[in-house]
Amino acid sequence: MLGWSKFGFQEDNTVLLVPISSFDGVPKVKNGDVELDWKACGLNKPSWARARRIWGANPHAVDPRPSLGHVTANEMALILLELEAMFMAHGTAR
C-alpha cells in the first residue's frame, strides 16, 4: 500500500496500491519497476515494486490479512519518481 487518502467520513476514501513481485531466479524487470531492498522490507526473495501498475481501491476492498513486509522511505521515493516519469512522459502540462 502506498497511501491512504484522509477525507471525511462521508467522502470517498482511496487506498493507493502498487503490486510487488518476487523472484527465485532471474527477475523479469520491466519499465517502471523499482528494485526493493527485499531483506530490509522483510521479504524472503529479491523483489520489485511494479510502479506502472499502481491502482486505487476503496478501503473496504483491501484484504484484512496482516502485512507481509514494508517499503523503506528511499524505496518509496524511487517508486514515486517512476510514477512521476510516467505521467511526465505521457501527460500534457499547461
GROMACS elastic network, one bead per residue, 0.5 to 0.9 nm:
[ bonds ]
;  ai    aj funct       b0    kb
    1     4     6  0.80476   500
    1    15     6  0.70658   500
    1    16     6  0.59243   500
    1    18     6  0.62417   500
    1    19     6  0.83274   500
    1    70     6  0.89469   500
    2    15     6  0.74947   500
    2    16     6  0.52380   500
    2    17     6  0.54787   500
    2    18     6  0.66791   500
    2    54     6  0.88605   500
    2    71     6  0.88796   500
    2    76     6  0.78159   500
    3    14     6  0.82851   500
    3    15     6  0.58071   500
    3    16     6  0.51903   500
    3    17     6  0.73957   500
    4    13     6  0.73831   500
    4    14     6  0.58998   500
    4    16     6  0.63552   500
    4    59     6  0.82048   500
    5    12     6  0.86047   500
    5    13     6  0.56635   500
    5    14     6  0.54054   500
    5    15     6  0.64925   500
    5    16     6  0.83102   500
    6     9     6  0.88707   500
    6    13     6  0.68832   500
    6    14     6  0.83756   500
    7    10     6  0.79528   500
    7    11     6  0.56656   500
    7    12     6  0.69206   500
    7    13     6  0.61787   500
    7    14     6  0.88561   500
    8    11     6  0.51263   500
    8    12     6  0.79722   500
    8    13     6  0.81280   500
    9    12     6  0.81204   500
    9    13     6  0.83123   500
   10    13     6  0.87382   500
   12    58     6  0.78927   500
   13    57     6  0.83072   500
   13    58     6  0.62104   500
   13    59     6  0.67141   500
   14    56     6  0.59072   500
   14    57     6  0.55042   500
   14    58     6  0.52174   500
   14    59     6  0.62608   500
   15    55     6  0.82524   500
   15    56     6  0.54366   500
   15    57     6  0.52017   500
   15    58     6  0.61951   500
   15    59     6  0.57923   500
   15    62     6  0.82224   500
   16    54     6  0.68960   500
   16    55     6  0.57890   500
   16    57     6  0.66003   500
   17    53     6  0.84702   500
   17    54     6  0.56028   500
   17    55     6  0.54203   500
   17    56     6  0.61085   500
   17    57     6  0.75278   500
   18    49     6  0.66266   500
   18    50     6  0.61489   500
   18    51     6  0.59880   500
   18    52     6  0.81673   500
   18    53     6  0.61820   500
   18    55     6  0.66331   500
   18    56     6  0.89307   500
   19    48     6  0.85450   500
   19    49     6  0.59870   500
   19    50     6  0.55046   500
   19    51     6  0.75576   500
   19    53     6  0.68165   500
   19    54     6  0.71566   500
   19    55     6  0.89639   500
   20    36     6  0.89931   500
   20    47     6  0.65835   500
   20    48     6  0.55276   500
   20    50     6  0.58497   500
   20    51     6  0.87623   500
   21    46     6  0.84844   500
   21    47     6  0.54570   500
   21    48     6  0.54271   500
   21    49     6  0.65486   500
   21    50     6  0.72963   500
   22    27     6  0.79052   500
   22    38     6  0.87477   500
   22    43     6  0.84446   500
   22    44     6  0.82870   500
   22    45     6  0.57135   500
   22    46     6  0.55569   500
   22    48     6  0.65096   500
   23    26     6  0.69168   500
   23    27     6  0.56736   500
   23    28     6  0.81942   500
   23    45     6  0.61416   500
   23    46     6  0.57970   500
   23    47     6  0.64005   500
   23    48     6  0.87461   500
   24    27     6  0.77539   500
   24    45     6  0.64139   500
   24    46     6  0.72129   500
   25    46     6  0.88540   500
   26    29     6  0.89654   500
   27    46     6  0.81178   500
   27    47     6  0.83251   500
   27    48     6  0.86817   500
   29    32     6  0.86373   500
   29    33     6  0.62823   500
   29    34     6  0.86093   500
   29    35     6  0.86421   500
   29    48     6  0.77023   500
   30    33     6  0.57161   500
   30    50     6  0.83778   500
   31    34     6  0.87866   500
   31    50     6  0.86559   500
   31    51     6  0.87921   500
   31    52     6  0.76356   500
   31    82     6  0.87442   500
   32    49     6  0.83238   500
   32    50     6  0.62729   500
   32    51     6  0.53239   500
   32    52     6  0.51935   500
   32    53     6  0.85344   500
   32    79     6  0.80448   500
   32    82     6  0.55705   500
   32    83     6  0.74801   500
   32    85     6  0.86703   500
   32    86     6  0.78307   500
   33    48     6  0.59482   500
   33    49     6  0.55481   500
   33    51     6  0.58019   500
   33    52     6  0.71957   500
   33    79     6  0.78922   500
   33    82     6  0.77401   500
   34    47     6  0.85883   500
   34    48     6  0.52458   500
   34    49     6  0.50297   500
   34    50     6  0.66358   500
   34    51     6  0.70441   500
   34    75     6  0.74872   500
   34    78     6  0.66254   500
   34    79     6  0.60677   500
   34    82     6  0.77340   500
   35    38     6  0.82393   500
   35    46     6  0.80995   500
   35    47     6  0.62826   500
   35    49     6  0.64943   500
   35    75     6  0.79169   500
   35    78     6  0.88465   500
   36    39     6  0.84775   500
   36    40     6  0.83844   500
   36    41     6  0.74506   500
   36    46     6  0.74264   500
   36    47     6  0.56468   500
   36    48     6  0.53743   500
   36    49     6  0.68137   500
   36    71     6  0.75789   500
   36    72     6  0.84848   500
   36    75     6  0.63510   500
   37    40     6  0.54266   500
   37    41     6  0.61942   500
   37    42     6  0.88411   500
   37    43     6  0.87133   500
   37    46     6  0.76831   500
   37    47     6  0.75998   500
   37    48     6  0.87469   500
   37    71     6  0.82763   500
   37    72     6  0.81555   500
   37    75     6  0.78401   500
   38    42     6  0.62899   500
   38    43     6  0.51160   500
   38    44     6  0.69454   500
   38    45     6  0.64481   500
   38    46     6  0.55429   500
   38    47     6  0.57160   500
   38    48     6  0.82477   500
   38    69     6  0.87650   500
   38    71     6  0.86251   500
   39    42     6  0.51541   500
   39    43     6  0.56288   500
   39    44     6  0.67846   500
   39    45     6  0.77301   500
   39    46     6  0.80287   500
   40    43     6  0.75871   500
   40    69     6  0.86520   500
   40    70     6  0.80490   500
   40    71     6  0.80065   500
   40    72     6  0.75877   500
   41    44     6  0.89584   500
   41    68     6  0.87100   500
   41    69     6  0.52194   500
   41    71     6  0.54130   500
   41    72     6  0.68293   500
   42    68     6  0.71817   500
   42    70     6  0.66354   500
   42    71     6  0.87757   500
   43    46     6  0.77692   500
   43    47     6  0.76904   500
   43    68     6  0.70083   500
   43    69     6  0.59086   500
   43    70     6  0.83461   500
   44    47     6  0.86002   500
   48    51     6  0.89784   500
   49    52     6  0.88352   500
   49    53     6  0.89623   500
   49    75     6  0.88248   500
   49    79     6  0.72250   500
   50    53     6  0.56290   500
   50    54     6  0.73161   500
   50    79     6  0.82666   500
   51    54     6  0.55681   500
   51    79     6  0.58412   500
   51    80     6  0.78188   500
   51    82     6  0.64114   500
   51    83     6  0.61941   500
   52    82     6  0.77158   500
   52    83     6  0.68605   500
   52    86     6  0.76145   500
   54    83     6  0.84288   500
   57    60     6  0.81180   500
   57    61     6  0.64793   500
   57    62     6  0.74920   500
   58    61     6  0.54970   500
   58    62     6  0.73633   500
   59    62     6  0.55221   500
   59    63     6  0.89890   500
   60    63     6  0.80384   500
   60    64     6  0.89329   500
   61    64     6  0.88558   500
   62    65     6  0.87402   500
   63    66     6  0.84009   500
   64    67     6  0.89430   500
   65    68     6  0.88311   500
   67    70     6  0.74918   500
   71    74     6  0.81891   500
   71    75     6  0.61360   500
   71    76     6  0.64299   500
   72    75     6  0.52125   500
   72    76     6  0.62103   500
   72    77     6  0.87007   500
   73    76     6  0.50167   500
   73    77     6  0.62567   500
   73    78     6  0.87826   500
   74    77     6  0.51247   500
   74    78     6  0.64323   500
   74    79     6  0.88192   500
   75    78     6  0.50076   500
   75    79     6  0.62251   500
   75    80     6  0.86210   500
   76    79     6  0.50964   500
   76    80     6  0.62053   500
   76    81     6  0.86188   500
   77    80     6  0.51312   500
   77    81     6  0.61924   500
   77    82     6  0.87619   500
   78    81     6  0.50093   500
   78    82     6  0.63365   500
   78    83     6  0.87308   500
   79    82     6  0.51641   500
   79    83     6  0.63635   500
   79    84     6  0.87101   500
   80    84     6  0.60993   500
   80    85     6  0.85694   500
   81    84     6  0.50127   500
   81    85     6  0.61329   500
   81    86     6  0.86715   500
   82    85     6  0.51136   500
   82    86     6  0.63303   500
   82    87     6  0.88786   500
   83    86     6  0.51713   500
   83    87     6  0.64707   500
   83    88     6  0.86594   500
   84    87     6  0.52998   500
   84    88     6  0.60499   500
   84    89     6  0.85169   500
   85    88     6  0.50639   500
   85    89     6  0.59775   500
   85    90     6  0.85118   500
   86    89     6  0.52798   500
   86    90     6  0.61647   500
   86    91     6  0.80216   500
   87    90     6  0.52158   500
   87    91     6  0.51240   500
   87    92     6  0.82899   500
   88    91     6  0.54460   500
   88    92     6  0.72793   500
   88    93     6  0.81486   500
   89    92     6  0.82878   500
